[in-house]
């Protein structure tokens, strides 16, 4: 999978299971699929998630401080779900439900 499509499309595809996902879970999966293992890659992917949320395609439903350093110690972690708008935009981009 992965590298065959733009990262933001792949992020939306991962959310199409209808479940909530923490940003670090999605970032980790994308880093692996796209071979983006650097801190810069990590932060770029997280920024893509933020852009999808600010565009109304993902909704932030929970937050917690990263006390264990799962993503970045003492940073705020976010849990997102896909919105109806995100599903429509995903469908427009030919992304299929998982």
C-alpha positions in Angstrom: 0.0 0.0 0.0 1.4 3.4 1.0 3.6 5.0 -1.5 1.0 4.5 -4.3 -1.0 7.6 -3.2 -0.5 11.0 -1.7 0.1 10.9 2.1 -3.1 12.8 3.0 -5.2 10.4 1.0 -3.6 7.5 2.8 -4.2 9.1 6.1 -7.9 9.5 5.3 -8.0 5.9 4.2 -6.7 4.7 7.5 -9.6 6.6 9.3 -12.2 5.0 7.1 -12.6 2.2 9.5 -14.7 4.6 11.5 -12.6 4.2 14.6 -10.7 6.9 16.5 -7.0 6.9 16.1 -4.3 8.7 18.0 -2.0 10.9 15.9 1.1 8.9 16.9 -0.5 5.7 15.7 -1.2 7.2 12.3 2.2 8.9 12.1 4.0 5.6 12.9 2.1 3.7 10.3 2.7 6.4 7.6 6.4 6.6 8.5 6.7 2.9 8.0 4.8 2.8 4.7 6.5 5.8 3.2 10.0 5.2 4.7 9.9 8.6 6.5 11.7 7.6 9.7 13.3 11.0 10.6 11.9 13.5 13.1 11.2 15.8 10.2 9.1 13.0 8.5 7.3 12.4 11.8 6.4 16.1 12.2 5.5 16.5 8.5 3.0 13.6 8.7 1.6 15.1 12.0 1.2 18.4 10.2 -0.8 16.7 7.4 -3.1 15.3 10.0 -3.6 18.7 11.5 -4.3 20.1 8.1 -7.0 17.5 7.5 -8.5 18.3 10.8 -8.5 22.1 10.2 -10.1 21.4 6.8 -13.0 19.6 8.5 -12.1 16.1 7.3 -11.0 14.8 10.7 -12.4 15.7 14.1 -10.3 16.0 17.3 -12.2 14.0 19.9 -9.6 13.5 22.7 -6.3 14.9 23.9 -3.7 13.8 26.5 -0.1 14.8 27.4 2.5 12.4 26.1 4.1 11.7 29.5 5.8 8.5 28.3 7.4 9.9 25.1 5.4 7.8 22.8 5.4 10.5 20.2 7.2 13.5 21.7 7.6 13.7 25.5 5.3 16.4 27.1 3.6 17.2 23.8 -0.1 17.0 23.4 -1.4 13.9 21.7 -4.7 14.0 19.7 -7.2 11.4 18.9 -9.2 11.9 15.7 -12.1 10.4 13.9 -13.1 11.0 10.2 -16.1 13.3 9.6 -18.9 12.9 7.1 -17.2 15.6 5.1 -13.9 13.6 5.2 -15.7 10.5 4.0 -17.2 12.4 1.0 -13.8 14.0 0.1 -12.2 10.6 0.4 -14.9 9.1 -1.9 -14.2 12.0 -4.3 -10.5 11.0 -4.3 -11.5 7.4 -5.1 -10.5 6.2 -1.6 -12.5 3.1 -0.7 -13.7 2.0 2.7 -11.4 -0.5 4.4 
